[in-house]
Amino acid sequence: MVKQKIISSTVNVAEIDNLDVNHLNNGAHYQFIKDVSTRIATETALVTNPVVKAAAERLANALKEEDRCLVLSQKNLSTDDIRELDIERDKLFAGYRSAVKGFLRMPVADVAQAAKELAQHLKDYSINPQMQLERETALIANLIDDCETKFAAQVARLGIQPYVAALKTANTKLESLIHSRTDSDSTRILGALRIARRESDSAYFYLIKVANAFPIFVNQSDAAAFIDYMNELIKRYKEQVLTARKKKSDGNDPKKPGGGGKKPSDPKKPSDGKKPDDPKKPNDPKKPGGGGDTPKPGREEDPGEDQV
């Protein structure tokens, strides 16, 4: 009968500290797993052990899948098409607006009057190509509908139907792409990233267990450098990533000191007489002008910064 080797509980063996990887945002989580995977690959004394090698390979494979899902979550496949079509649509809208303004000083009275009515119509909508994407798309859709119905005579009088038709085509295509991006991709991509993160976490924790056991069952000196590196890395993430995230959250909590920005004892200052900037006038309920929270293409927030 083979006697089991008993290790005294008094032996002081260095171990890798814990890190709550669940609270890392997507970008920080990926970078942390990448740092660990890159480092373990350089530990030749460790990876010669078949158990450590298998754990390192599992982590590397999980990292590849997380990388793939993270890229998809940050840039939807439709984003480039939306950006290009948005630029085309804005050029057509600018052309329509310029055409209308060009007829305002027309010496023919009925033509000038038609241009005046269409110019006022444009002013009523106050469409700005830099406004939020869905909002602009909805406003242009309503403007086109008006041009094809109650302002059809004025459009025909100026002969600018081609502008209206081309603008309608571009706007309809853009609206379709926006809906497609929202409906078909967001849930699927974020779900895939969540699964990829879980697999990376599982592979990481397994590697840590193997690395912590290595000094006891194999060789303490071979694991020392990796354990020291990991503890420094974990310390940095705790101090610079998780702590910074917590402080940011606490700063917005009005119940916590420093959260509100104003001191409770400070009285409100009397008005200085200046009028605040005029808020945007509410739109006609029939003409959607608000809602939506997707920035224009090129200024989209990185969804990878949100924790899944």
Contacts in CASP RR format, 6 or more apart in sequence:
PFRMAT RR
TARGET T0000
AUTHOR 0000-0000-0000
METHOD contacts of the structure
MODEL  1
MVKQKIISSTVNVAEIDNLDVNHLNNGAHYQFIKDVSTRIATETALVTNP
VVKAAAERLANALKEEDRCLVLSQKNLSTDDIRELDIERDKLFAGYRSAV
KGFLRMPVADVAQAAKELAQHLKDYSINPQMQLERETALIANLIDDCETK
FAAQVARLGIQPYVAALKTANTKLESLIHSRTDSDSTRILGALRIARRES
DSAYFYLIKVANAFPIFVNQSDAAAFIDYMNELIKRYKEQVLTARKKKSD
GNDPKKPGGGGKKPSDPKKPSDGKKPDDPKKPNDPKKPGGGGDTPKPGRE
EDPGEDQV
7 216 0 8 1.000
11 216 0 8 1.000
13 215 0 8 1.000
13 216 0 8 1.000
13 220 0 8 1.000
14 215 0 8 1.000
14 220 0 8 1.000
14 224 0 8 1.000
14 227 0 8 1.000
14 228 0 8 1.000
14 231 0 8 1.000
15 212 0 8 1.000
15 227 0 8 1.000
16 208 0 8 1.000
16 211 0 8 1.000
16 212 0 8 1.000
16 227 0 8 1.000
16 230 0 8 1.000
16 231 0 8 1.000
16 234 0 8 1.000
17 230 0 8 1.000
17 231 0 8 1.000
17 234 0 8 1.000
17 235 0 8 1.000
18 234 0 8 1.000
19 32 0 8 1.000
19 234 0 8 1.000
19 237 0 8 1.000
19 238 0 8 1.000
20 242 0 8 1.000
21 29 0 8 1.000
21 32 0 8 1.000
21 201 0 8 1.000
21 204 0 8 1.000
22 201 0 8 1.000
23 242 0 8 1.000
23 245 0 8 1.000
23 307 0 8 1.000
24 32 0 8 1.000
24 237 0 8 1.000
24 241 0 8 1.000
24 242 0 8 1.000
24 307 0 8 1.000
25 245 0 8 1.000
25 304 0 8 1.000
25 305 0 8 1.000
25 306 0 8 1.000
25 307 0 8 1.000
26 70 0 8 1.000
26 73 0 8 1.000
26 193 0 8 1.000
26 197 0 8 1.000
26 303 0 8 1.000
26 304 0 8 1.000
26 305 0 8 1.000
26 306 0 8 1.000
26 307 0 8 1.000
26 308 0 8 1.000
27 70 0 8 1.000
27 304 0 8 1.000
27 305 0 8 1.000
28 237 0 8 1.000
28 241 0 8 1.000
29 66 0 8 1.000
29 197 0 8 1.000
29 200 0 8 1.000
30 63 0 8 1.000
30 66 0 8 1.000
30 67 0 8 1.000
30 70 0 8 1.000
32 233 0 8 1.000
32 237 0 8 1.000
33 59 0 8 1.000
33 62 0 8 1.000
33 63 0 8 1.000
33 66 0 8 1.000
33 200 0 8 1.000
33 204 0 8 1.000
34 63 0 8 1.000
34 67 0 8 1.000
35 233 0 8 1.000
36 59 0 8 1.000
36 204 0 8 1.000
36 207 0 8 1.000
36 230 0 8 1.000
36 233 0 8 1.000
37 56 0 8 1.000
37 59 0 8 1.000
37 60 0 8 1.000
37 63 0 8 1.000
39 226 0 8 1.000
39 229 0 8 1.000
39 230 0 8 1.000
39 233 0 8 1.000
40 46 0 8 1.000
40 47 0 8 1.000
40 52 0 8 1.000
40 55 0 8 1.000
40 56 0 8 1.000
40 59 0 8 1.000
40 207 0 8 1.000
40 211 0 8 1.000
40 226 0 8 1.000
41 47 0 8 1.000
41 56 0 8 1.000
41 60 0 8 1.000
43 52 0 8 1.000
43 222 0 8 1.000
43 225 0 8 1.000
43 226 0 8 1.000
45 219 0 8 1.000
45 222 0 8 1.000
46 52 0 8 1.000
46 56 0 8 1.000
46 211 0 8 1.000
46 214 0 8 1.000
46 222 0 8 1.000
46 223 0 8 1.000
46 226 0 8 1.000
47 53 0 8 1.000
47 56 0 8 1.000
49 214 0 8 1.000
49 218 0 8 1.000
51 210 0 8 1.000
52 207 0 8 1.000
52 210 0 8 1.000
52 211 0 8 1.000
52 214 0 8 1.000
55 203 0 8 1.000
55 206 0 8 1.000
55 207 0 8 1.000
55 210 0 8 1.000
56 207 0 8 1.000
58 203 0 8 1.000
58 206 0 8 1.000
58 207 0 8 1.000
59 200 0 8 1.000
59 203 0 8 1.000
59 204 0 8 1.000
59 207 0 8 1.000
61 203 0 8 1.000
62 196 0 8 1.000
62 199 0 8 1.000
62 200 0 8 1.000
62 202 0 8 1.000
62 203 0 8 1.000
62 204 0 8 1.000
63 200 0 8 1.000
65 196 0 8 1.000
65 199 0 8 1.000
65 200 0 8 1.000
66 193 0 8 1.000
66 196 0 8 1.000
66 197 0 8 1.000
66 199 0 8 1.000
66 200 0 8 1.000
68 196 0 8 1.000
69 189 0 8 1.000
69 192 0 8 1.000
69 193 0 8 1.000
69 195 0 8 1.000
69 196 0 8 1.000
70 193 0 8 1.000
70 196 0 8 1.000
70 304 0 8 1.000
72 189 0 8 1.000
72 192 0 8 1.000
72 193 0 8 1.000
73 189 0 8 1.000
73 190 0 8 1.000
73 193 0 8 1.000
73 303 0 8 1.000
73 304 0 8 1.000
74 302 0 8 1.000
74 303 0 8 1.000
74 304 0 8 1.000
76 181 0 8 1.000
76 185 0 8 1.000
76 186 0 8 1.000
76 189 0 8 1.000
77 185 0 8 1.000
78 177 0 8 1.000
78 180 0 8 1.000
78 181 0 8 1.000
78 185 0 8 1.000
79 181 0 8 1.000
79 297 0 8 1.000
79 300 0 8 1.000
81 177 0 8 1.000
82 133 0 8 1.000
82 174 0 8 1.000
82 177 0 8 1.000
82 178 0 8 1.000
82 181 0 8 1.000
82 297 0 8 1.000
83 297 0 8 1.000
83 298 0 8 1.000
85 170 0 8 1.000
85 173 0 8 1.000
85 174 0 8 1.000
85 177 0 8 1.000
86 133 0 8 1.000
86 174 0 8 1.000
86 296 0 8 1.000
86 297 0 8 1.000
88 170 0 8 1.000
89 140 0 8 1.000
89 167 0 8 1.000
89 170 0 8 1.000
89 171 0 8 1.000
89 174 0 8 1.000
90 129 0 8 1.000
92 163 0 8 1.000
92 166 0 8 1.000
92 167 0 8 1.000
92 170 0 8 1.000
93 127 0 8 1.000
93 129 0 8 1.000
93 140 0 8 1.000
93 167 0 8 1.000
94 129 0 8 1.000
95 163 0 8 1.000
96 160 0 8 1.000
96 163 0 8 1.000
96 164 0 8 1.000
96 167 0 8 1.000
97 122 0 8 1.000
99 158 0 8 1.000
99 160 0 8 1.000
99 163 0 8 1.000
100 115 0 8 1.000
100 118 0 8 1.000
100 119 0 8 1.000
100 122 0 8 1.000
100 158 0 8 1.000
100 160 0 8 1.000
101 115 0 8 1.000
101 119 0 8 1.000
102 115 0 8 1.000
103 111 0 8 1.000
103 112 0 8 1.000
103 114 0 8 1.000
103 115 0 8 1.000
103 158 0 8 1.000
104 112 0 8 1.000
104 115 0 8 1.000
104 116 0 8 1.000
104 119 0 8 1.000
105 112 0 8 1.000
106 112 0 8 1.000
106 115 0 8 1.000
110 157 0 8 1.000
111 157 0 8 1.000
111 158 0 8 1.000
114 153 0 8 1.000
114 154 0 8 1.000
114 157 0 8 1.000
114 158 0 8 1.000
115 154 0 8 1.000
115 158 0 8 1.000
117 151 0 8 1.000
117 154 0 8 1.000
118 147 0 8 1.000
118 151 0 8 1.000
118 154 0 8 1.000
118 155 0 8 1.000
118 158 0 8 1.000
121 143 0 8 1.000
121 146 0 8 1.000
121 147 0 8 1.000
121 151 0 8 1.000
122 143 0 8 1.000
125 139 0 8 1.000
125 142 0 8 1.000
125 143 0 8 1.000
125 287 0 8 1.000
127 136 0 8 1.000
127 139 0 8 1.000
127 140 0 8 1.000
127 143 0 8 1.000
128 136 0 8 1.000
129 136 0 8 1.000
130 296 0 8 1.000
131 296 0 8 1.000
132 290 0 8 1.000
132 291 0 8 1.000
132 292 0 8 1.000
132 293 0 8 1.000
132 294 0 8 1.000
132 295 0 8 1.000
132 296 0 8 1.000
133 178 0 8 1.000
133 294 0 8 1.000
133 295 0 8 1.000
133 296 0 8 1.000
133 297 0 8 1.000
134 178 0 8 1.000
134 291 0 8 1.000
134 292 0 8 1.000
134 294 0 8 1.000
135 288 0 8 1.000
135 289 0 8 1.000
135 290 0 8 1.000
135 291 0 8 1.000
135 292 0 8 1.000
136 296 0 8 1.000
137 171 0 8 1.000
137 174 0 8 1.000
137 175 0 8 1.000
137 178 0 8 1.000
138 287 0 8 1.000
138 288 0 8 1.000
138 289 0 8 1.000
138 290 0 8 1.000
139 287 0 8 1.000
139 288 0 8 1.000
139 289 0 8 1.000
140 167 0 8 1.000
140 171 0 8 1.000
141 171 0 8 1.000
141 172 0 8 1.000
141 175 0 8 1.000
142 286 0 8 1.000
142 287 0 8 1.000
142 288 0 8 1.000
144 164 0 8 1.000
144 167 0 8 1.000
144 168 0 8 1.000
144 171 0 8 1.000
147 155 0 8 1.000
147 164 0 8 1.000
148 155 0 8 1.000
148 164 0 8 1.000
148 168 0 8 1.000
155 161 0 8 1.000
155 164 0 8 1.000
178 294 0 8 1.000
190 303 0 8 1.000
190 308 0 8 1.000
191 308 0 8 1.000
193 304 0 8 1.000
193 308 0 8 1.000
194 308 0 8 1.000
197 308 0 8 1.000
208 230 0 8 1.000
211 223 0 8 1.000
211 226 0 8 1.000
211 227 0 8 1.000
211 230 0 8 1.000
212 227 0 8 1.000
214 220 0 8 1.000
214 222 0 8 1.000
214 223 0 8 1.000
215 223 0 8 1.000
215 224 0 8 1.000
215 227 0 8 1.000
250 256 0 8 1.000
250 259 0 8 1.000
251 258 0 8 1.000
251 259 0 8 1.000
251 260 0 8 1.000
252 259 0 8 1.000
252 260 0 8 1.000
253 259 0 8 1.000
254 260 0 8 1.000
283 289 0 8 1.000
283 290 0 8 1.000
294 300 0 8 1.000
295 301 0 8 1.000
END
